Amino acid sequence: MSTTSILVLALAALLLVAFSSTALADKCQPSGTLESPATGHTCDECCQPGHVYPTYQCSPPVSRHTKAIMTLNDFSKGGDGGDPSECDGKYHNNTERVVALSTGWYDKGKRCGEYIRINAKGRSVLAKVVDECDTLHGCDKPHAFQPPCPHNDIDASRAVWDALGIFGDEVGDFPITWSDA
């Protein structure tokens, strides 16, 4: 087989993998809905009474540059994270670089205690997985009366945001990429 033939086959295989990953990413569709109670808690991020939220059993496939939306989460006792973290049953200080992953990425706790690499604004930081950002349930006390998480969400502590140099009005829903470390 000539060098040109090998290069053409390698390029075709690379394109097949690239397009397969894109097609797989599009397959994570809502698996159901959750209707919040007609009356409930009132806060800026709480479920809206009677609103219907999509739920997901999946998250996009993980790659070296998995696209996600990072949100701010307070993992401390009394914070907006709700109950203690799923992985260790503990609350965490906002000075710790910790995250909660969407249900599909959390993968029934298989990433608990593992580190992920988060990239944004030309910076990179390692953060420890300590919790699940539940994409199937919400609008109740264990979920701090918040809606189910999006399927591509990473809740990150203040320390992660600070390490990435994201401050002020930029904090909220911020596009990032991430990978297993």
N, C-alpha and C positions, 0 to 999 in steps of 0.2 A: 504494500500500500504506500502511495507516495505521501510526501510531507504535506502537500496541498490537500489531499483527501483527508488526512488526519486532522488538519486544521479546520476544514469545513465541518467534519463530524463533531469536533470539539465545540465549535461555535453553535452548531445546531443543538447540541445537548445543553449548552449554557442558556440559549434562548428558550428551550423547552422548560428548563427549571425555572427561569425568570417568569415566564407566562403562567406556569402552573402555580407558583406562589401567589401571583396576582389573582388568579381565578379562585384559589382557596380563600384568600382574604375576603373576597366578595361573598363567600358562602355563609358567613356568620350573620344570620338574620334573626330577628326577634323570635323567641320561642313561645311567647305568650304575652299577657298583660297583667298588670296589677292596678286595681282601682283603689285609690286612697279613701279612707272613711269620709263620710259626708261632713263630719265635724272632726276637728283634731287640733293638734298643736299649731301654734302660730309662731313662726320665725322666718327669717329671710330664706333659709335653705330647706325648710320643712315642706312636706308634701302639701299640695294644694287640695283643699276639700273637694272630693268627687272627681278629681283628675285621674285619667288613665295613663299609666306609664308602661312602656315596653319592658319586657324581661328577656334575658339572654342566658342560654346554657353554654355558650361558646365565647371565645375571643379569637381575634385573628391569629394566624400561626406566628410563632416566635422565630425571628431571624437575627442576624447581626445588627440590623437597624429597624427593629419593629416600631412602627409608628403608633403613638398613643397620645392621649391628652392627660396632662398632669394637673391635679387639683391639690389644694392645700388641705391638710387634715391635722387636727390636734389629737394626738394619741394619748394625752395625759388624762388623768381622772377628772371627770367633769367637762372634758373637751368634746368637740363635735364628732368624735369617732364612736361615741356610744359606749358599748361594753368593752371590757378588756380585750386585748388582741387575741385572735383565734389561735395563733401558733404557740404562744407561751402563757396565755391567761393573765398577762400583765399589762399595765399601762406603761407608756414610754414618754420620757421627757422630750420636749420640742428641740432639745439640743442634740438628740440622737438622729442619725441619718437612717430613718426607717420608712417603709412603704407598705401599703396595702394594694394588692393586685386584683383586678377584675376576676370574677369567678372562674372563667376558662383558663386564665393564666395562673391563677392560684392553684388550680389542678388538684383539688381535694387535699391541699396542704403539702403537696410534694415539693414546693419551693420554700416552705417554712425554714427560716434560719439561713437560707441561701442569700447570696448577694447578687444584685443586678447592677448593671452599669447604665446610668441615665446620661444622655447627651442633649445639650441645649446651649444655644448662644456661644458655640465654639468651646464649651467646657464639658467636662465629664466628671461624674461622681459615682462612687459605689454606695449603695444603700441596702440595708438588710430587710428582707421580707418578713413581716411580723403579723400580717393580717390579710383578710379577704375583703375586697370591696364587692359586696354582694350584689349580683346582677339579677337575682331572682326574687328577692324579698326586700321589703322596706316599709316606710310609713308607720313604723311602730317603735316602741321604746328601745328594743335592742339595736335598732338601726338609727337611733337619735332622731326619729320621725322624718328622716330624709328618704327621698325616692330611691329605687334601685339604681345602682351605678350603671353607667354606660358600659358596653362590652369591651371598650378599649381605654379604660381608665386606670391611672395609677395615682392613688392618694399618697401624697408625700408630706413628711414633716417639714416644719419651718427650716430645720437645719439643711435639708436637701435643697430647698429653694435658695437659701443663702449661699450654699456652696456653688450653685450654678449661676450666681450673680443675678438672680431674678428678684426684683424688689418693687414695692409701690404698686402702681396701677397695672403692672404686668402680671401680678399674682392673681390667679383665678383659674381659668381654663387655658393651659399653655401647651402648645404642640411640642412634643419631644420625640426622641427615638430611644430605645432601650434594648438591652440584650442580657442574657445570663452572663455572669462574670466568670 
